[in-house]
Amino acid sequence: MEVHRIEIPTPYAVGTVNAYLLPGSPLTLVDAGPGVPGTWEALAGGLARAGVRPADLERLVLTHPHHDHAGLARRVRDASGCRVFAHPVDHARLRDEPGVWEGIVGFLDEVCRRAGVPEGHRRELRQSMERLHGHALPLDEVEPLDEGDEVCTDQGCWRVLHTPGHARGAVCLWEPGERILISGDTLIPHISSNAVTEPGQGTFRTRTLPAYVASLRRIRELGCGRVLPGHGDAMGDPTRLIDERLAFHERRAADILRRIPPGGATPWDLVRALFPGVEPGWVFLAVSEVIGHLDLLADQGRVEWEGQEDGWKARRNGDQ
């Protein structure tokens, strides 16, 4: 099965992002790239090399709502009239409903406050999020794509797998006949996907790293023969890579546990210990990293943390 890869530049540290044109009809694009200068031309050029135009697209599937994957979705829809699909948990964000983005920014700021991040770093985070907001235009309509659904063309069907962790609504597309997985950012060959802390549904926040670890283990059991990631080159059997990623999270959790002193530590204390001199633009990713591993340690009964709205402090179980 020939899936056409389109590399699109981004202004982000991750580098280029991949969109994929599925073979067959209806003509289906998976992900679209960010809405910044130069990306539309790259997408249109990649489609032209496959012998199609943006106007020919009939369906756009978004693996998750982050700007590097979904920022051009509105322009793709406007150019083609195509249907747009994404996991339901992300529809309000993709439509940019009133208050949603402000709510996300407020949540990130509150997480950092409880984690002990200084106000100066938090102010820079808020400003960077305001700039990021301009990298995507709101969609007027998004259709649901959820676990167990299928994305079918006349050349085969792709099963939708809900794989939360990197994003609450992250999905992969699985073609069992040739054992091909379009993995979005759930599995990337050259970097470990950050399980970014996100608002919860009915809870203050989502426990993203435990969810991400479960998603990796699920992918491991598929028996993939080929993985088409959201960034980087295609991979063969990802079993070894997944095992390495799981082992990394075990080591990182153990390292964090060792760094918690008898009197306890805030997540920000642990960020500064793990990542000395962390740049302001990376603060929230670093905080998410620590919070996620504290969640793993809490699941193992090795630490207690969170629970205090005036500030979080992690303590090893058994310490006074």
VEXTILO-258825 format. One line per field, with one value per residue (C-alpha): x, y, z; residue number from 1; residue in three letters. Coordinates in steps of 0.5 Angstrom, whole numbers. Example, Ala and Ser with C-alpha at 12.3 -4.5 7.8 and 13.67 -1.06 7.14 Angstrom:
<nuros>
X: 25;27
Y: -9;-2
Z: 16;14
n: 1;2
res: ALA;SER
</nuros>
This chain:
<nuros>
X: 0;3;2;5;9;9;14;12;17;15;18;18;24;22;23;19;12;9;3;0;-4;-8;-8;-15;-22;-24;-18;-16;-10;-8;-5;-4;2;2;-1;5;8;11;7;1;6;10;3;1;8;7;0;2;8;3;-1;-7;-9;-11;-18;-18;-18;-25;-23;-18;-16;-13;-9;-9;-10;-3;-1;4;-1;-8;-6;-7;-14;-18;-15;-15;-22;-23;-20;-23;-30;-27;-30;-25;-25;-22;-23;-29;-25;-21;-27;-28;-21;-21;-27;-24;-30;-30;-26;-23;-16;-16;-18;-12;-7;-10;-10;-2;-1;-5;-1;6;4;2;9;12;14;16;12;17;17;10;9;13;9;3;6;8;2;-2;3;2;-6;-5;-2;-8;-15;-21;-25;-33;-34;-31;-34;-32;-27;-26;-24;-26;-28;-25;-22;-24;-22;-23;-16;-17;-19;-15;-18;-18;-14;-15;-8;-8;-2;2;-5;-12;-15;-9;-11;-7;-9;-8;-8;-8;-7;0;1;2;1;0;3;2;6;5;11;17;23;28;25;21;14;13;6;4;0;-7;-14;-18;-25;-29;-22;-17;-12;-11;-5;-2;4;1;-4;2;6;-1;-1;6;5;-2;2;8;2;0;6;7;11;12;10;9;11;8;16;22;23;19;20;20;18;18;18;26;24;18;22;27;22;19;26;27;21;23;30;27;22;28;32;27;25;33;32;27;30;27;23;20;21;16;16;20;25;26;26;32;35;34;35;39;38;32;30;23;21;22;19;12;15;20;14;10;16;17;9;8;14;11;4;8;11;5;2;7;6;13;11;5;4;-1;-7;-5;-8;-3;3;5;10;13;15;17;13;16;19;17
Y: 0;7;12;19;23;30;34;41;46;49;54;49;46;39;41;39;35;30;30;23;22;16;12;11;15;19;23;23;27;26;32;39;43;49;56;60;63;58;52;52;52;46;42;44;42;36;34;36;31;26;29;32;39;42;43;35;33;30;28;31;27;30;26;31;38;41;47;44;38;42;49;49;45;51;53;46;46;52;50;44;43;37;34;34;29;29;26;29;31;36;39;45;47;46;50;56;56;62;62;55;58;62;56;53;58;59;52;52;58;55;48;52;56;50;47;53;56;63;69;71;64;64;71;69;62;66;71;65;61;68;68;60;62;65;59;56;59;56;51;52;44;38;31;25;20;15;9;3;8;6;11;7;8;4;1;-1;1;4;3;8;7;12;13;19;21;26;29;27;26;23;18;13;10;2;-2;-9;-12;-9;-8;0;5;12;14;22;24;18;15;19;15;21;24;21;25;29;27;35;36;38;40;34;32;32;33;39;35;29;24;24;20;14;14;15;9;5;7;5;-2;-2;-1;-6;-11;-9;-13;-7;-8;-1;6;13;18;25;27;24;18;11;6;-2;-6;-1;-6;-5;3;2;-2;3;9;5;4;11;13;8;11;18;16;13;19;24;19;20;27;28;30;28;34;34;38;42;40;46;44;38;41;45;39;35;41;46;53;51;56;60;57;50;51;48;42;41;41;36;32;32;32;26;22;24;20;14;14;15;9;5;8;11;18;22;29;34;35;42;48;53;49;42;38;31;27;20;15;13;20;25
Z: 0;-2;3;0;6;5;10;12;15;22;26;32;35;33;26;20;21;16;13;9;3;4;-3;-6;-6;-2;-3;5;8;15;19;15;18;22;20;19;13;8;10;5;-1;2;3;-4;-7;-4;-6;-13;-13;-12;-17;-14;-11;-5;-8;-9;-2;0;8;13;19;25;29;35;35;36;32;28;26;25;24;17;17;16;10;7;9;5;-1;-2;2;5;11;18;23;30;37;40;46;42;38;42;41;34;33;38;42;46;53;51;49;55;59;57;58;65;66;64;69;75;74;74;80;84;82;84;78;79;76;71;68;68;65;59;58;58;52;48;48;46;40;39;38;32;28;27;24;28;24;23;23;26;26;31;30;36;38;34;28;21;16;9;2;-4;-3;5;12;17;24;29;36;41;44;49;53;48;47;50;44;40;35;31;24;24;17;20;13;12;19;18;23;22;29;29;35;40;37;34;32;34;40;46;46;51;55;56;62;60;63;66;64;71;74;75;70;66;68;62;63;65;59;55;58;57;49;48;51;47;40;42;42;35;32;27;21;19;23;19;25;25;25;22;18;17;22;21;27;33;39;41;41;45;50;50;51;57;60;60;64;69;70;70;75;79;78;81;87;89;88;93;100;106;107;100;94;89;82;80;85;81;75;77;79;73;68;71;67;63;58;59;53;56;63;62;58;64;69;65;65;73;74;69;73;80;77;76;82;86;82;85;92;92;93;95;92;89;93;96;92;95;92;91;94;93;99;99;102;109;110;115
n: 1;2;3;4;5;6;7;8;9;10;11;12;13;14;15;16;17;18;19;20;21;22;23;24;25;26;27;28;29;30;31;32;33;34;35;36;37;38;39;40;41;42;43;44;45;46;47;48;49;50;51;52;53;54;55;56;57;58;59;60;61;62;63;64;65;66;67;68;69;70;71;72;73;74;75;76;77;78;79;80;81;82;83;84;85;86;87;88;89;90;91;92;93;94;95;96;97;98;99;100;101;102;103;104;105;106;107;108;109;110;111;112;113;114;115;116;117;118;119;120;121;122;123;124;125;126;127;128;129;130;131;132;133;134;135;136;137;138;139;140;141;142;143;144;145;146;147;148;149;150;151;152;153;154;155;156;157;158;159;160;161;162;163;164;165;166;167;168;169;170;171;172;173;174;175;176;177;178;179;180;181;182;183;184;185;186;187;188;189;190;191;192;193;194;195;196;197;198;199;200;201;202;203;204;205;206;207;208;209;210;211;212;213;214;215;216;217;218;219;220;221;222;223;224;225;226;227;228;229;230;231;232;233;234;235;236;237;238;239;240;241;242;243;244;245;246;247;248;249;250;251;252;253;254;255;256;257;258;259;260;261;262;263;264;265;266;267;268;269;270;271;272;273;274;275;276;277;278;279;280;281;282;283;284;285;286;287;288;289;290;291;292;293;294;295;296;297;298;299;300;301;302;303;304;305;306;307;308;309;310;311;312;313;314;315;316;317;318;319;320
res: MET;GLU;VAL;HIS;ARG;ILE;GLU;ILE;PRO;THR;PRO;TYR;ALA;VAL;GLY;THR;VAL;ASN;ALA;TYR;LEU;LEU;PRO;GLY;SER;PRO;LEU;THR;LEU;VAL;ASP;ALA;GLY;PRO;GLY;VAL;PRO;GLY;THR;TRP;GLU;ALA;LEU;ALA;GLY;GLY;LEU;ALA;ARG;ALA;GLY;VAL;ARG;PRO;ALA;ASP;LEU;GLU;ARG;LEU;VAL;LEU;THR;HIS;PRO;HIS;HIS;ASP;HIS;ALA;GLY;LEU;ALA;ARG;ARG;VAL;ARG;ASP;ALA;SER;GLY;CYS;ARG;VAL;PHE;ALA;HIS;PRO;VAL;ASP;HIS;ALA;ARG;LEU;ARG;ASP;GLU;PRO;GLY;VAL;TRP;GLU;GLY;ILE;VAL;GLY;PHE;LEU;ASP;GLU;VAL;CYS;ARG;ARG;ALA;GLY;VAL;PRO;GLU;GLY;HIS;ARG;ARG;GLU;LEU;ARG;GLN;SER;MET;GLU;ARG;LEU;HIS;GLY;HIS;ALA;LEU;PRO;LEU;ASP;GLU;VAL;GLU;PRO;LEU;ASP;GLU;GLY;ASP;GLU;VAL;CYS;THR;ASP;GLN;GLY;CYS;TRP;ARG;VAL;LEU;HIS;THR;PRO;GLY;HIS;ALA;ARG;GLY;ALA;VAL;CYS;LEU;TRP;GLU;PRO;GLY;GLU;ARG;ILE;LEU;ILE;SER;GLY;ASP;THR;LEU;ILE;PRO;HIS;ILE;SER;SER;ASN;ALA;VAL;THR;GLU;PRO;GLY;GLN;GLY;THR;PHE;ARG;THR;ARG;THR;LEU;PRO;ALA;TYR;VAL;ALA;SER;LEU;ARG;ARG;ILE;ARG;GLU;LEU;GLY;CYS;GLY;ARG;VAL;LEU;PRO;GLY;HIS;GLY;ASP;ALA;MET;GLY;ASP;PRO;THR;ARG;LEU;ILE;ASP;GLU;ARG;LEU;ALA;PHE;HIS;GLU;ARG;ARG;ALA;ALA;ASP;ILE;LEU;ARG;ARG;ILE;PRO;PRO;GLY;GLY;ALA;THR;PRO;TRP;ASP;LEU;VAL;ARG;ALA;LEU;PHE;PRO;GLY;VAL;GLU;PRO;GLY;TRP;VAL;PHE;LEU;ALA;VAL;SER;GLU;VAL;ILE;GLY;HIS;LEU;ASP;LEU;LEU;ALA;ASP;GLN;GLY;ARG;VAL;GLU;TRP;GLU;GLY;GLN;GLU;ASP;GLY;TRP;LYS;ALA;ARG;ARG;ASN;GLY;ASP;GLN
</nuros>
